[in-house]
Amino acid sequence: MTNVVQLQPSAPTGEVQLKEYTPEPHQLYHLILLALFLHQPATDWSCQTCEQSWPCDQVRLAFRLREGF
């Protein structure tokens, strides 16, 4: 399962802490769709969002995770 990093402010001090959690299946599915929506190929076969060669690592991961559903 994929872990996601979440920022949470602590109550007394107001400091921001990183917390890893495993999303529920419906949350994970929405994250996959978001990655596939945001990372689109450009005309020069690179990703419009992260400028890596197409398909970028985020899209490859999203496709692999999507196949698990």
N, C-alpha and C positions, 0 to 999 in steps of 0.2 A: 504494500500500500504506500502511497505517496504521502510524505509529510509536508505540511505547509507551515510557514513561519508567520506568526501573528504578533503584532505589536499590542501590548497592553500596558496602560499607565498604572502604576501602583498608587493606591489610595492615599497613604499618609505623605509620601515624599513627592509624588508627581513624576517620578522617574519612569521612563519607558523601558519595559522589559520585553525581551524576545521570548516567545513561547512556541514550541513546536506542537502541533496537534495533527491527528489524522482525520481528514474530513469525512463526513458521512457520504454515502454513495450519491445522493442527489446533489450535494455540494460539489463533490468531485466532478460529476457530470457537467455542472454549470461552469466549473473552472476549465474543463476541457473545451467546451463550446466557446468560452471567452478567448482561450488561446488560439483556437482555430479561426475565430472572427478577427482578432487583432493582428495575427501574423499571416499576412497575405503576400503572394509573390509580386515583385515589381517587374518592370519591363526588362530589366537586365538580369533576371533570374536570381535576384537576391530578395531577402525578406524586407518588406517596407518598414517593419518595426525595429528589428535588431540588426539589420543590414548584413546578416550572415548569408552564406550561399543557400539557395532554396533546395530542398526544404530544410529549414533551420532546426536546431535541436528542440525547441519548444513544440514545433509542429510534429516532429517525429515522436516525441514523448506523448503528445496529445493523441496521436493516431494509435500508438501502442496501448494507451490506457482506454481509449474508446473501444478497442477490440475486446476488452475484458468485460464490457457490459453486454 
